Amino acid sequence: MKFATLLDVAQSAGVSYATADRVVNKRGGVAQKSVVRVQDAIEKLGYERDEMAANLARKRVYRFHFLLPDDSNDFFAALNAALRSHQNQSNLLRTRFHATRVPAFSEAAIVDALDSIDPAITDCVCLVAFDTPTVTAAVRRAKMRGLKIVTLVSDIAAIERNHYVGIDNLVAGKTAGRMMGLAHTSRAGRVLPIIGANRAYDHTQRLRGFRELLQTHFPSVHLLDPVKSHDEALTIHRVLGDAWAAHPDLTGVYNVGAGNDGLIDWVSGIAPMTRPVMVIHELLPKSRAALEVGLIDAVIDQKPYEAIGEALRIMRQLVDAKSVTQDATLITPAIYLCENLPPIFTNVPANPHTLSNRILSQ
């Protein structure tokens, strides 16, 4: 299929290429009757402006700033690795990156970092956010300074940011609930949810979906009070030990966030026939290895490499003043069991799906 070019538009409108170019790029200095003819030709031919070519022509550079949690847990490490991988390609897209790492779950650090970003040298900011009044106020201030705001993985109120990139976390929680319920069939059970932080919107939405699904469709499965972990592996290892001691009839564990190293280390010490059903998030080297050898049962993966790529695409569209539809850009999570793991490709080491680590003790 041949796409209409600007030369096609100019010829159809009966104007020069330079005149058509001035109309398309809104540079003015064109008689109104010529503007109308060019616009009519654009509509008739279905011409779409090539933003990348236009940016190259005027040497436009996109200036993006990422605020990402530091590498304190496995998922955030994968998110940062995904950004580094995309940065290596940034010269092809005329995109200038700046990244600031903030302590995980530090509301104050997010606010300070966001307030310090200069709109004179930045077009758009992408951050893993907290849905709290102070973070929301900082986002509002940033937008008032002219910055575009994209939330990644964890969202805030839609009216405050420009766009969200990530999975539908409520649906992800319901998916985990469905898998947990099916694992119990019609049996009664006790299931422990582990949540990183109540301030993390993605965590609270997943927990809500998980609870709603179990209560509606598997009422015989009793949900214990969620325990907080701050996504710390040592904390998860400890709370699991405490829960196992208090509830020796524990039949399931759902880790809403990260810190799965602690969960895997704990379950590796439980007899296979008595261990709880384990549902977690993120296909990373150690969780993949644990899935392969039967220490965990299911992984819901939100594809950090794909999420960063989608964030970059949305950020460019926002800077180019293009409309973006939220529902069409949600990341579809992958559900992995030991039977359907993706192949390992060693030529793309920054993508966590392509990394292999089968040694659980490392």
C-alpha positions, 0 to 999 in steps of 0.5 A, a space after each residue: 500500500 502506497 502512502 501519500 507524500 507531501 509532494 502528492 498533497 502539493 500536486 493535488 492542491 495545485 500549490 508548490 511543495 514549499 507552500 504545502 510544507 508551510 501549511 502542514 508545519 503551521 509556519 504561516 505566510 500562506 493565503 487562506 485559499 491555499 491553506 483550504 486547498 492543502 487541507 482538502 488534499 490532506 483529507 482526500 489523500 489520507 496524508 499523515 505527517 511524518 513526525 520523525 522526518 519533521 523532527 529530523 529536518 528541524 533537528 528537534 530533540 526530545 528531552 525526557 527525564 525518568 524518575 525510577 526507583 533504585 535497584 533495591 529489588 529485582 523488578 526495579 533493577 529490571 526496569 532500570 536495565 530496560 531503560 538503559 537498553 533503550 538509551 542505547 538506541 536513543 540516537 536513532 530517535 533523537 531522544 535525550 535521556 536523563 534518569 534520576 534514581 530515587 529510593 523505593 517507596 520514598 514519597 519525599 524523594 519523588 517530590 523533591 526530584 520532581 520539583 527540581 526538574 527544569 522545564 527549560 531543558 526537559 519536555 516530559 517526565 516519566 515516573 513510578 508514582 504514589 497516589 498520595 496528596 503530596 505526590 499528586 500536588 508535585 505532579 500538578 506543579 510540574 504540569 503548571 511549569 509546562 512539563 508533560 507527565 507520564 506515570 509508569 507501573 503505578 498510577 495516580 488520579 487520571 486528571 492529574 497526569 497526562 498518561 499512564 503506561 502499565 498493566 491494568 493492576 485491578 485486572 492483574 489482581 483478579 487474574 491472580 485470584 482466579 488462578 489461586 481459586 482454581 488451584 483450590 478447586 472446591 477446597 477450603 483454604 487460607 491464603 496470605 497476600 503480601 503487599 509492598 506498600 499501601 501508598 503504591 497504587 499498583 499494589 492496592 489495586 492488585 490486592 483489591 482485585 484479588 480479594 474481590 475475585 476470591 470473595 465472589 467466586 471462591 468464598 471457601 478460600 479465606 483471605 488472611 490480613 495482608 502483610 507489608 514487606 516494602 518489597 524487601 526480600 528479608 522481610 518477605 522471608 520473615 513474614 512467611 516464616 511467621 505466617 507458616 508458624 501461625 497457620 500451618 494449614 496455609 494453602 496459598 501465598 500471593 506476593 503483590 509486589 517484588 522481593 521474590 528472592 525472599 519468597 523463593 528462599 523460604 519456599 525452597 525449605 518447605 516440603 514440596 507436597 505441603 507447600 502453599 500455592 505460590 503466585 507472584 509477579 515478574 518473570 525475572 531470572 530467579 523467579 523463572 528458575 523457581 518456576 522451572 523447578 516447581 517452587 512457585 506455580 504462576 508468574 504474572 509479568 508486566 513486561 518492563 522492557 515493553 513498558 519502557 518502550 511504550 512510555 517512550 512512544 507515548 512521551 513522544 506523542 505527548 510532546 508532538 501534541 498528538 492525542 493518546 487513547 488510554 485504553 489502547 495503550 495498556 500493557 497486556 501482562 503475560 501469565 507464565 506457568 512452567 510449561 509456557 516459558 518464553 525462549 531465552 535469547 542471549 543477544 538481548 541481555 537487558 530484557 529480563 525475559 532473556 536472562 537466565 539464572 537457574 542457580 537458586 542459591 545465587 
